[in-house]
Structure formats: C-alpha cells, structure tokens
Amino acid sequence: MNDPIEKLREYGYELPAPKAPVASYVPVTRSGNLVYVSGQISSNEGGVVQGRLGDNMNVVQGGNAAELCAVNIMAQIVHMAGIPLHEIKQVLKLTVLVASTPDFNEQHLVANGASNLFVGVLGDKGKHARAAFGVAALPLGAAVEIDAVIEV
C-alpha cells in the first residue's frame, strides 16, 4: 500500500501542527473504533482562509479551502488522537459547512476539494458519506469548516 503521508506530500502538503480549539470543546474524541474530529476550518500556516462563496470566492478557491480542512482533519487524527493515517479503516462521514451567499448553490462542488483529497491520500478508505451546507458565517471568518467521523 502507498504511504498516505507520501501521497499527501504529492498533493503539496505536510501535516501541520494541529490547531488548538478556539472555544470550549476538544478537537478529537474516540469511542471504540470511531474517531470524531471537531470542525476544522480552512486554515494553514498563513492564517485562516476567509471569504464567502458567491461573494468574494469562486468554487475553485472554495475547493482549495476545503482541502485545507481535510489536511487539518488528518493532522488532528495523527497528532491529537495518535493514530497514523495508514491505520484508518474508513472515512465514514464528512459534514461540510460553506460560508456562502443565499443564492450560491454549489456547496457540493466546494466539498469535493476535501473529498477528493481524502480519496487521493487514502484510496478507497477515503470514500465517505457527506453532507454539504451553505451557512451565513463561520468562526473566524473561515470560508469552509468540516468535521469528520473516521473508523480506525
């Protein structure tokens, strides 16, 4: 099997240090073989990727922001839960929140940024169920926030 960290590098990413919670919650919880990752926003070492789809961001930019959320989810799994990416059995579910204008209706396309990265890095184990919603605003002005349920 291909090493997921190497696959992630092929996409141009290194696992960042996990982001600390900005409110009263824990970033990761585990129950048995299920890992729940709290919402990870579109951020990188340069800060939070802010914006609203349908206003000052397009679908490609939104998809890139969703990719960052996926990278941050992986970082939480590895660094906070102590689970190497190769031990993931299945990404079960993503919930994708997209800051967008009321008339923007392509949240599903934005969400593909994260979905495609999970499949690219983990293969079939990255395929998942998903919901994508448009919301008026997200914490810290983030363009995208994603939470995940992962089987290990």
C-alpha positions as CSV (number, residue, x, y, z in Angstrom):
1,M,0.0,0.0,0.0
2,N,1.2,3.5,-0.7
3,D,2.2,5.5,2.4
4,P,-0.6,8.1,3.0
5,I,2.0,10.7,4.2
6,E,3.8,10.4,0.9
7,K,0.6,10.7,-1.0
8,L,-0.2,13.8,1.0
9,R,3.2,15.2,0.0
10,E,2.4,14.5,-3.7
11,Y,-0.5,17.0,-3.2
12,G,1.9,19.5,-1.8
13,Y,1.0,19.2,1.9
14,E,2.9,18.3,5.1
15,L,0.8,17.5,8.2
16,P,0.8,20.7,10.2
17,A,0.8,21.0,13.9
18,P,-2.9,20.6,15.0
19,K,-4.9,23.7,15.6
20,A,-6.0,24.2,19.2
21,P,-9.7,24.7,19.9
22,V,-10.9,28.3,19.9
23,A,-13.8,27.6,22.3
24,S,-15.0,25.1,24.8
25,Y,-14.6,21.7,23.1
26,V,-12.0,19.0,22.4
27,P,-10.6,18.6,18.9
28,V,-10.9,14.8,18.8
29,T,-12.9,12.2,20.7
30,R,-12.8,8.5,20.4
31,S,-15.3,5.8,21.2
32,G,-14.2,2.3,20.4
33,N,-13.1,2.2,16.8
34,L,-14.8,5.5,15.9
35,V,-12.9,8.8,15.9
36,Y,-14.9,12.1,15.8
37,V,-13.0,15.1,14.7
38,S,-14.4,18.5,15.6
39,G,-14.9,21.0,12.8
40,Q,-11.7,22.1,11.2
41,I,-11.6,25.4,9.5
42,S,-9.9,26.4,6.3
43,S,-6.5,27.5,7.6
44,N,-2.8,27.0,7.0
45,E,0.4,28.5,8.3
46,G,-0.6,31.7,6.6
47,G,-3.7,32.0,8.7
48,V,-7.4,31.5,8.2
49,V,-8.6,31.4,4.6
50,Q,-11.6,33.7,4.8
51,G,-14.3,34.6,2.4
52,R,-17.8,33.8,1.2
53,L,-18.7,31.7,-1.8
54,G,-20.8,33.7,-4.3
55,D,-19.3,36.9,-3.0
56,N,-15.5,37.1,-2.9
57,M,-14.6,33.5,-3.6
58,N,-15.2,31.1,-6.5
59,V,-15.7,27.3,-6.5
60,V,-12.0,26.6,-7.1
61,Q,-10.9,28.8,-4.2
62,G,-13.6,27.2,-2.0
63,G,-12.4,23.7,-3.0
64,N,-8.8,24.7,-2.1
65,A,-10.1,25.9,1.3
66,A,-12.0,22.6,1.8
67,E,-8.7,20.8,1.0
68,L,-7.1,22.6,3.9
69,C,-9.8,21.5,6.2
70,A,-9.1,17.9,5.2
71,V,-5.4,18.3,5.9
72,N,-6.3,19.8,9.3
73,I,-8.6,16.8,10.0
74,M,-5.7,14.4,9.2
75,A,-3.4,16.4,11.5
76,Q,-5.9,16.1,14.3
77,I,-6.1,12.3,13.8
78,V,-2.3,11.8,13.8
79,H,-1.2,14.4,16.4
80,M,-4.1,14.6,18.8
81,A,-5.6,11.0,18.5
82,G,-2.2,9.4,18.0
83,I,-3.4,7.4,15.0
84,P,-1.2,7.0,12.0
85,L,-3.0,7.7,8.7
86,H,-2.3,4.1,7.5
87,E,-4.4,2.8,10.4
88,I,-7.5,4.5,9.1
89,K,-10.0,1.8,8.1
90,Q,-12.6,4.1,6.6
91,V,-13.5,7.8,6.4
92,L,-17.2,7.3,7.2
93,K,-18.8,10.8,7.1
94,L,-17.9,14.4,6.4
95,T,-20.1,17.4,7.2
96,V,-19.0,20.4,5.1
97,L,-20.1,23.9,6.0
98,V,-19.5,26.6,3.4
99,A,-19.8,30.3,4.1
100,S,-21.9,31.5,1.2
101,T,-24.4,33.9,-0.1
102,P,-28.1,32.9,-0.1
103,D,-28.1,32.4,-3.9
104,F,-24.9,30.3,-4.0
105,N,-25.8,26.6,-4.6
106,E,-22.6,24.8,-5.4
107,Q,-21.6,23.8,-1.9
108,H,-21.3,20.2,-3.1
109,L,-18.6,21.3,-5.6
110,V,-16.7,23.1,-2.9
111,A,-16.9,20.0,-0.7
112,N,-15.2,18.0,-3.5
113,G,-11.9,19.6,-2.5
114,A,-11.9,17.7,0.8
115,S,-13.5,14.5,-0.6
116,N,-11.0,14.2,-3.5
117,L,-8.1,14.8,-1.2
118,F,-9.2,12.0,1.2
119,V,-9.6,9.6,-1.7
120,G,-6.3,10.6,-3.2
121,V,-4.4,10.1,0.0
122,L,-6.3,7.0,1.4
123,G,-7.7,5.4,-1.7
124,D,-11.0,3.5,-1.2
125,K,-10.6,4.0,2.5
126,G,-11.1,7.7,1.9
127,K,-14.6,7.3,0.3
128,H,-17.3,8.6,2.5
129,A,-20.8,9.7,3.0
130,R,-21.2,13.5,3.1
131,A,-23.4,16.5,3.6
132,A,-22.7,20.0,2.4
133,F,-24.5,23.1,3.7
134,G,-24.3,26.8,3.0
135,V,-24.2,29.0,6.1
136,A,-24.2,32.7,6.6
137,A,-20.9,32.8,8.6
138,L,-18.2,30.5,10.1
139,P,-15.9,31.0,13.1
140,L,-13.0,33.5,12.5
141,G,-14.5,34.3,9.1
142,A,-13.4,31.0,7.6
143,A,-14.6,30.1,4.2
144,V,-15.1,26.4,5.0
145,E,-15.4,24.2,8.1
146,I,-15.5,20.4,8.0
147,D,-16.0,17.7,10.7
148,A,-15.4,14.0,10.3
149,V,-16.2,10.6,11.6
150,I,-13.4,8.1,11.0
151,E,-13.2,4.3,11.6
152,V,-9.8,3.1,12.9
